[in-house]
Amino acid sequence: MKISEIEWGVTLFIVGYHLALLIGLPFYFIYQSPPVGLYVVSAVLLYLTGLGITVGYHRLYAHPTYKTNKVIEAIILFFASMATQGSALKWAHDHRNHHAYVDTDKDPYSIKKGFLYAHILWLFQKLPPIDEKIVADLCRNKLVMFQHRFYVLLMIVTNTLVTLLIGYIFNDYLGALVLTWGVRLFFLHHFTWFINSLAHTWGSQSFSQEHSAVDNYCISLLTFGEGYHNYHHTYANDYRNGIKWYHFDPTKWIIWTLSRFKLATGLRRVNSFQIKERMVIERKNEIKQSWFGQKQRLFDRLEGFSQTLIDKIATMRQLTNEYNLFKQSREDKSQLKSLYLKIKSLRKSLRSDLKSWKKLSKKILRFDVDDGVAHEIELSFQKMAVHEKVGF
């Protein structure tokens, strides 16, 4: 990186506060014993500012996956300004470019340039100015543009006010500065940067292998629910990252809770059948790649089995849509009952087939292919109650 390409303001700030913490923290803890409450408040503030980024910058602005009112927007922008990650406009602009050009030279924080580059070094480099065509919708948002124009001032004011307030409450202004600002900022920054580095390195790719993004439950614990990154890069317009109820995604939970109180509307989510279809296709491709050039007969059986599943999922989606239309019209109750029975029967069959598919695909991927394993897999195919045509 040439000296002329360095973003000096950002570089000096990030390097400066890291060095200050590295040198100053040992002396602080030697001579000071902050109250437990200060640690608790720092942790709460870490989450509030982190959620300001994920709920606001990411899922509201970078990907408009829901809508909210100006009061909620103002609260989000307050905590997001404290997060010290640039304005919402600049953050969303860079992130949209990341999705559009992922893993290429145009990706602002491409993992292909190295783990450290994707994690932090990209911040030290000057990026092209904001292209208003990429964020035209945000340029029409008065709150977003106000925050963008006065971002540095807002970042300083929000952090100063909160730090002084906490220092006053605990009668420990130095502790508030060190813990609720310095240490909190250190963890928040690195947790966010993990999404660009770890979430493109360590994990599984259940939804797409066309990009480097991965899903990892452990990363989601540190990134406020953003660790299901393979799903996110495949379906970026879903307000959820963790699609299962047990997936740790506090950002999703907050957006959903806001919707329950009519404070968020238009929540966008991908159809569950479309997700299942994609998972079947990706698992089939993964198996075919791992067995490339071997056991063509089993490939053909795999192709037919996965296509049957995809056909069943498509039929399920069609029947569900027909059922909802009949239900809304409140006419022809006999047809409605017939559709219900078909859906019930197909859902039971599909659930069983997907369970068998998951079990079989894991077995195929787990073992090297030899005659014994191939025979075992062939028997598994024969035992499955999956027919060549979808029927009832």
N, C-alpha and C positions, 0 to 999 in steps of 0.2 A: 504494500500500500504506500503510495507516494504521500509526502507531507501535505501537498496541496489537496489531497483527497480526504484528509482527516477532518472530522466534525469536532473541532476543538472544544466547543462549549460542553457537549455531551461527554466527550472523552475525559476532560478535566474533572467534571462533576462525578462521574462514576468511579474513576480511578481515585479521586480525592477522598470520597467518603469511605471507600474500601480501605484505603491506607489509614485513615483516621480511626476506623474501627479496629483494624489490626493492631495499631500501636496503642490506642487509648483504652480499649476494653479491659485488658489485663490490669492496668492501674486503677480503673474505675471499680472493678470488683474486689480489688485488694483493700481499697479504702472506703468503699460504700457497700451498704447492705439494703438494697431497695425492698420495699414491702411487697408481699405476695400479690396484693391487689394491683400493683403496677405491672406485674407480669401478665396478669389476667386481662387487664385493659389493653395491653399491647397486643395480645393474641386476638382479642375481639376486634381491635382496630385493623390488624393484619387481614382478618377475614372480610371486614366491611370494605376496605380499600381494594382487596382482591376481587370481591364480588362487583365492585364498581366497574372493574375492567371486564369481567366475564358477562355479567348481566347487561352492562351498558355498552362499552366499547365493542365487545365481540358480537353478542347475540341480538342487540338492538340496533346498532349502527353499522358494523361491518357486514353483518348478514341480518337484514330486517326480518327476523323470525317472529316478531310480535310488535304490537303497538301499545303505547301507554300515554298518559296525559303529561302535561308540562310540569306539574308538581313532582311526579315521580322522576321525570327526566332531570329536573334540577337537583334532586337528592342524589341521583346516580352520578351526575357530573361533579357534584361536590366531592364525593368520596373518590371518584376516578381522578380528579385533579390532585388529590392527596397522594395517589399512587405514583405520581411522578413518572409517567410513561408517555408524555407528549399529549397533544390535544386529541380529542375524539376524531376530528377530521383527518389528521395526519395518521393516526393509528389505523383507522378504517381504510384509508387509501393504501397504505403499505400492506395491510392484511389482504385486501382484495387482489392486489398484485401477486401476493404469495399464492393465493388459490388459483389465479389465472395462469401463472407461470411456474407452478411448483416443480422443484428439482431441476430447473433450468437456470441459465445465467441471468435471466430477468427476475428470478425469484429474489426478493430483497434479503431473505435469510435462508438461502438454500443449504440443505444438509450436505449436498454434493461438494460444497466448498470446505467441508470439515466440521466436526462436532463443535469445536471452539468458536468457529466463525458463526455457525447458526445460533449458538448460545449467547454470545456477547460481542464478538468482534465486529459484526455487521453494524452495530450501533456506533462504532467509531468512524464509520465511513460515510461520506456525504452521499445522499441518495438524490435522485432526480426530483425536481420540485413537484408539488401536487398538481396532478392533471385533473382539472375540475370535471371533465367528462366522466371520470371514473367514480366520482363522489357527487354527482350532480344533485342527487336527492338530498344529501346532507348539506349541500350549499344553500338549500332552500329552508333549512331548519335554523331559526333565529337563535335558539339556545346553543346549538352546536357552533354556530359561527361566532357568537359572543365569546364562548369559551376559547375558541381557536385564536381570536384576536388578542385576548387578554390572558392567554394560558399561563405565561410565566408569573404574572402578578397573582392569578388565582391559585396557582400551585404554592406560592410562598405564603399567601394570606391564609389558606385553608390549613396548611401544616402548622403555621405559627399559632393560629387561634386554638387549634386542638391541643397542641403541645403545651401552651400556656394554661389552658383550662385544666388539663390533667395534672400539670405541675402544681397548680393552685389547690386542687382537690387533695393531693397526697403530700402537699407541702415539700415537694422534691422536684424542683425545676430541672436540675441536672439529670436526675433519673428519667424524667419525662423526655428530655432531649435525646438521651442515649438510647433508651429502650423503645419508646413509642414512635420515635422518628428514625434514628440510625439503624438499630437492630431490626425494627419492623420493615424498613425500606430494603435492607439487605435480603431478608428472607422473601419478601414480596417480589422483588426483582428476579431473583433466581428461580423462584417457583414459576413465575410467568415465562421466563426464558427456557425452562425445561420443556415447554410445549413446542418450542422451535427446535430443540436439540434432542432430548430423550424421547419425546413423542414421535420422532422421526427415525428412531434408532432401535429401541428395545420394546418388543411386543409382538402381537399377532396382527394378521391382515385378513380378517374374516369377510370383508366387504369389497375390497379391491386391492389388487397387487400392481396396479398401474402407477402408483405413486408410493413414496417412502413412508407416509404416515402410518402409525401403528396404534393399536388399542392396548392399553395397559392400566389395570385397576390400581396398581400402586401409584402410578403417576397421577391418576385422578385424585388421590388423597391429598396431593401437594398442590394441585392446580385448580382447586375449587370445581372439580368435575370435568375438566377439559382433557382428561387422559384418554378418552375414547376417540382418539384422533383419526383412526382409519375410517370409522363411521362418519365422523364429521367431514372429512375431505371427500367422502363419497356422496353424502347427503348434507351439504353445507346449509341448506335452507330449513333444516329441522331445528326447532327451538331446543331440542334435547341433544345431548351428546351420549349420555348413558340411557339406552332405550328400555332396559329391563328395570323392574321396580326396585331390585336390589343393587343396581348400579349407583355408585356414589357420585351424585351430580347435584350438589346444593344449588347451583345456578338454575338448573331445571326446576327444582322444587320451589324456588323463590318466584320464578316466572309463573308457574302453575298456581301458586298461592295468590299472587297478585290478580290472576284471572278469576279466581273464586270470589274476590271482593270487587270485581268489575274494574280493576285498576290496570288490567292488561287485556287486550283483545287481539283477535286475529292470529292466535298461536298457530304456527305452521308446523306440521309434522308429516312425515312420510308414511304412506299406507303400509300397514304391517305385512300385507301379502307381497308387496313390492320388495320389502326388506328380505323376507324369506326366500323369494325367488332369486334375489341377488346372492344370498348366502349359498344357495344350492349351486348356482353357476360358478361362484368363486371356488367352492370346495371341489367341484368337479375338475376345474382347471388346475387346481393345486395338485390333485391326485394324478392327473394326466401328465403334468410336468415332471413329477417325481418318478413316474413310471415310463418315461418317454422311450419309445422303441421296444417295449417289452409287453408281452401278453396282450396282443391285439384283441383277442376274443373277449377278454375282460373289459377292455376299453369300450368295446361295442355294447356290452351289457351295462356298463357304467353310463354310457351316453343315453341308452334307452331308459334306464331307471331315473336318471336326473331329469330327462325330458318329460317323463310321466309326472314327476313331482311338479315341474313347472306348469304343465297343463292343468293339473289339479288346482294349483294355486290360482291360475288365471280363471278357471271355472268358478272357484270359490269367490273371487273378487267380483265376477259378473253376477253370480247369484245374489251376493250381498247387496249389490247396487240395485238389482231388480226388486229385492225384498224391501229395501228402504223406500223405493218409489211407490210400490204398492201400499206400503204402510202409511205413507203420507197421503195418498189419494183416498184411503179408507174405503176402497171398493174391492169387489171380488174376493171375499174372505176365503173362499175355497182355494183360490189360486195362492193367496198369501200363506195358507196352511201348508199347501203342497210345497211351496218354496222353502218354508221353514223346515219341513221334514227333510228335504234334499240337503239343505245347508247343514242340518244336524248330522245327517249320515256322512256327508263329505268331510265335515270337520273332524269327526271321529276317525275316519279313514286317513285323513291327512295328518292328524296328530301322530297316529301310529307309524305312518310311513316316514315322517320327518325324524321320529325317534330312531327308527331302524337305520335311516340314512346317516344320521349323526354317528351312531355306533359303528356302522360299517366303514364310513369314511375315515374315522379315527384309526380303525384297525388297519386299513390299507396304508395310511400314512405312517403308522408306527413300525411296520415291519418291512424288511427287504423282501423283494419278490422272489420266491423260489417255487418249485412245483408244489410243495406241501402247503404253503400259505395261499398260493393261487387256488388250490383245490378247496381249501377252507372257505375262501371268499366266494368261490363258485357255489358252494353249498348254501352260503348265507343268502345269495341272490335267489336261489331256488325256494328257500323257506319264506321269503318275503311275499306278503299278499299284495303285490303291486301288479296290476294288469297292463296289457299293452294299450288299452284304451280307457279313458275316464268313463266311469259309469256309476250307476246307483243300484 
